[in-house]
Amino acid sequence: MDQSEDRPEPEFKILPFQEWRKKIAPLWNKESRVESIYAFLNANGQMQYVGSELFSKVLLFPIAACINGKQVGWTSCYNISDSCVRIRGLYVLPGYRDQGIGFALVQHAMKLWPSPWKRFFMVARLSNHQRYRRWGFDTSPGFSPRTFYTGKELGEPYTVLMQHDRA
């Protein structure tokens, strides 16, 4: 019997942003800086909306994955243009990793966006680069690994911008 058949399927919830931010803050080592988790980050200059467009065109979905009613994984996604979406903040509790929950969260996030949104971006730590390639993401053309400000604290100073183009 395949082990995956024994695993419960996660349920997904769209949470109010304030609740999502409080739940994920300790997981990002930001317990005392929860207010620094902004609803919109521009991900290396990707955001194409400016001024009032930020408030009239951008949709944010803070998502939690639940197993038997317990929140075990989180991500969020928002549109950065009229055709592109940023998936960010992917985190699964250690005891629930390698069970397909992260992949399911990303798939759920992408399914929330109908046409014309066809390109999805994620910023990945280099240690997760191969995992996201298996999920159908590739390094964005012309993008090379970059440092990120908390990377040294985590022992992983480099990230890479990855993208998935939906057919």
C-alpha positions in Angstrom: 0.0 0.0 0.0 1.3 3.4 -0.9 2.0 5.5 2.2 0.3 8.5 0.7 -3.0 6.7 0.9 -2.7 6.7 4.7 -2.3 10.4 4.9 -5.2 12.6 5.6 -5.9 15.2 2.9 -5.4 18.8 4.1 -8.3 21.1 4.1 -7.6 24.8 3.2 -8.9 28.0 4.8 -8.6 31.5 3.7 -7.9 33.3 7.0 -8.2 37.0 7.9 -4.8 38.5 7.4 -4.4 39.6 11.0 -5.0 36.0 12.2 -2.7 34.5 9.6 0.1 37.0 10.4 -0.1 36.2 14.2 0.0 32.4 13.5 3.0 32.5 11.1 5.1 35.1 13.0 6.7 32.6 15.5 7.4 30.3 12.6 9.3 33.1 10.8 11.1 34.0 14.1 9.2 37.3 14.2 7.3 36.9 17.4 8.2 40.3 18.6 8.0 41.9 15.2 4.6 40.6 13.9 3.8 44.0 12.5 6.8 43.7 10.2 5.0 41.0 8.2 3.4 43.2 5.6 0.5 42.2 3.4 2.3 43.2 0.3 6.0 42.7 -0.4 7.3 43.5 -3.8 9.6 40.5 -4.2 12.7 41.9 -5.8 10.9 44.7 -7.7 8.2 42.5 -9.2 5.2 44.6 -8.2 3.8 46.3 -11.2 1.0 48.2 -9.6 1.7 51.6 -8.1 -0.2 54.2 -6.1 -3.9 53.6 -5.7 -3.7 50.5 -7.9 -2.2 48.7 -4.9 -5.5 49.1 -3.1 -7.9 48.7 -6.0 -6.3 45.8 -8.0 -4.3 43.6 -5.6 -6.1 40.6 -4.0 -4.4 38.8 -1.1 -5.2 35.3 0.1 -3.7 34.2 3.4 -4.1 30.4 3.4 -3.8 27.8 6.1 -3.7 24.0 5.6 -5.5 22.0 8.3 -5.2 18.4 9.2 -8.0 17.2 11.6 -8.8 20.8 12.4 -5.2 21.7 13.3 -3.4 24.4 11.3 -0.2 22.7 10.0 0.9 24.8 7.0 0.6 28.3 5.7 1.2 30.4 2.6 -0.2 33.5 1.0 -0.6 34.7 -2.5 -1.4 37.9 -4.2 -1.4 39.3 -7.8 1.5 41.5 -8.6 0.2 42.5 -12.1 -2.8 41.7 -14.3 -1.2 38.4 -15.3 1.3 37.4 -12.5 0.9 36.1 -8.9 3.4 35.9 -6.1 3.2 32.9 -3.7 5.0 33.6 -0.5 5.6 32.6 3.1 5.3 28.8 2.5 5.7 27.0 5.8 4.8 23.6 7.1 5.2 22.5 10.7 8.2 20.1 11.1 6.1 17.1 12.1 4.0 17.5 8.9 6.8 17.9 6.4 7.4 15.5 3.5 3.7 14.6 3.4 2.8 16.7 0.4 1.2 19.5 2.4 3.5 22.3 1.0 2.9 21.1 -2.6 -0.9 21.0 -1.9 -0.7 24.5 -0.5 1.0 25.8 -3.6 -1.4 23.9 -5.9 -4.4 25.3 -4.0 -2.9 28.9 -4.2 -2.5 28.6 -7.9 -6.1 27.2 -8.4 -7.5 30.4 -6.7 -6.4 32.4 -9.8 -8.3 32.0 -13.1 -7.1 33.3 -16.4 -5.6 35.8 -17.2 -3.2 35.0 -14.3 -0.8 32.5 -15.8 2.6 33.1 -14.2 3.4 32.4 -10.6 6.5 33.5 -8.7 8.1 32.1 -5.5 11.3 33.2 -3.9 13.0 30.0 -2.7 16.0 29.4 -0.5 18.6 27.5 -2.4 18.0 24.4 -0.2 14.4 24.3 -1.6 15.3 25.0 -5.2 15.2 21.3 -6.3 12.0 20.7 -4.5 10.2 23.6 -6.3 11.7 22.4 -9.6 9.9 19.0 -9.0 6.7 21.0 -8.4 7.0 22.6 -11.9 8.9 25.9 -11.0 12.0 27.0 -12.8 14.5 29.7 -12.0 13.3 33.0 -13.5 15.3 33.9 -16.7 18.2 36.2 -15.9 17.8 35.7 -12.1 20.8 34.6 -10.1 20.9 33.7 -6.3 20.8 36.7 -4.0 21.3 37.3 -0.3 18.3 38.0 1.9 18.5 39.9 5.2 17.6 37.1 7.6 19.4 34.4 5.7 22.5 34.5 7.8 20.5 34.0 10.9 19.0 30.9 9.3 22.3 29.6 8.0 21.0 30.0 4.4 22.0 33.3 3.0 20.8 32.8 -0.6 17.5 32.8 -2.4 16.5 32.5 -6.0 13.4 33.7 -7.8 11.4 30.9 -9.4 8.4 30.9 -11.7 5.8 28.5 -13.0 3.9 29.3 -16.2 0.5 27.7 -16.4 -0.5 26.4 -19.9 
